C-alpha cells in the first residue's frame, strides 16, 4: 500500500544539498527522487528553515539557497501553518515535549492530510496526531 501524502523535514532537504554529508547525502537525494514521483507536499516552514540553515551554518550563498528553495516550491505543492496549527503545536509541546518548530511542522502536515513526515529527528518510527515520523536516512528504509 502506498502512502497518499508525505512531507519532508528540513534535515532531509539540507542533507540532499550537502555533498560533504557522505552517506546521508546519497540517501537524502534518493528520498527527494522518490518524493518527486509520489504525493509529496512541503510545509513552507521546511524550505524556510533550509534557507536559514544553509546560509547561516553551511555557508551557501543566499542567492543559491533562494534558487533551490524556489525550485522545490515549484516542484512540490506547499502548505502553510494556520492559526489552528499554531494552537495544536503549542499543545504538542506541552503534551509530547516536542520543540515548537517540530510540533508546528507536524500540525501543519496533519492539516494537509499527510500521513508521513520524513525526518532524521526520530530513531524509530512513531506517530504523533496520526502522522508517522519516519527516518528515511536509516539503513533498510523503504518508501512508505
N, C-alpha and C positions, 0 to 999 in steps of 0.2 A: 504494500500500500504506500503510495506517495503522499507526502505532506502537501496540503493545499497551499500553505503560506509559510515562508521562512523570512527571517531578517538577520542581518549581520551586525555584530557589535563592532565598536571602534577598533579593538585589538586585531580583528581579522583584517580590516582594511589597512591598518598600519603594517602588519607583517607582510601583506601582499605587496607593498611598495618597498619594503626594507630588504634589499638584496643581501645585506650583512646578517640577516636573521637565520641563515642556514636552512635547516630542515623546516622550520616554521614558515619561512618564506615560500618554499615549494608547496607545502600543504595549504597555506592560505591562498596561493594562486589557484590551486586545484579547486578549492572551495568557491572562489569567485567564478571560475569557469563553469562549475556546476550550477551556481546561482543564476547565471545568465540563462540557462535552459530550464529554470524552474520558476515558480511563482514567488519571486523574492521582491520584497519591498524594503526600503530603507526609512527608518525614522530619521528625520533631518538632524537629530541630535548626533548620530554616529558620524556622518561626514563632517559636521561642525567640529566635533571633538578630534577627528582625524586631522583637520586643518590646524587646530591648536597644537596637537602633539607633534606633528612632523615639522612645523615651522619653529616651534619653541625648543623642542628636545632633540629632534633628529637633524636639524639644520637644513631642511628642504627649503628652497626659495619659495616665498609666498606665492609668486606667480605660478610656479609649477604645481604647488599644492592646490591652488584655486582651480587650475585647469583639470586636475584629477577629480576633484570634488564635482565640478561641473559635469564631467563625463559620466560619473556614477549617477548623478541626479537626472541625467538624460536617459541613461540605460535602465535604471530601476525606478518604478513609481516611488514617490516619497509620501510620508505621513508626518504630521506634526503633533506635538503634545497638546491636548485640550485642557481646559481648566479641570475637568473631571479626572484626567490622567494625573495632573499635579496633585490633586487631593488623594487619589489612590496611591501615588508614590509616597506621600508622607505617611500614610497608613502602613505601607510595606516597610518603611524604615523602622517604624515603631514595632511592628509585629514580627519582622524577619531579620532585623539588624542588617539590612542592606544599606549600601551607600545611596544617597539620594539620586545620583545620576543613574546608577544601575536600576533602581526602583522606577525611575521615570521612563527609562527605556522599556522595561518590562510592561508597565502600564500602557504605554503608547502602542506597543506592538499588539498587546492584548485587544485594545480597542479596534485595531485594524484587522482583527480576525486572524492573526498569525498564530501558529501553533508551536513554532520552534524559533528560538533565538540562538544563533551560533556564536559562541563566545569562548574565549580561553579562560574566563573567570570562574569556571567550575571544574572540579576534578572528575566528578561523576555526574551524569545527567540527573537533573531534578526539576520538578515542576513548581512554578510559582504562578498563581492565578490561572492555572491551566496552560501556561506557556512553558514548554520544555526548554531548559537551558542545557545546551549540549556543546561539548568541546570538540570541534572538528579537527583540532591540531594533535589530538592523541592518536597514537598508532592504533590501527584497526578500525578507525571511524569510517562509517559509510553514510552516504547521504540519507537523511530520514525519508 
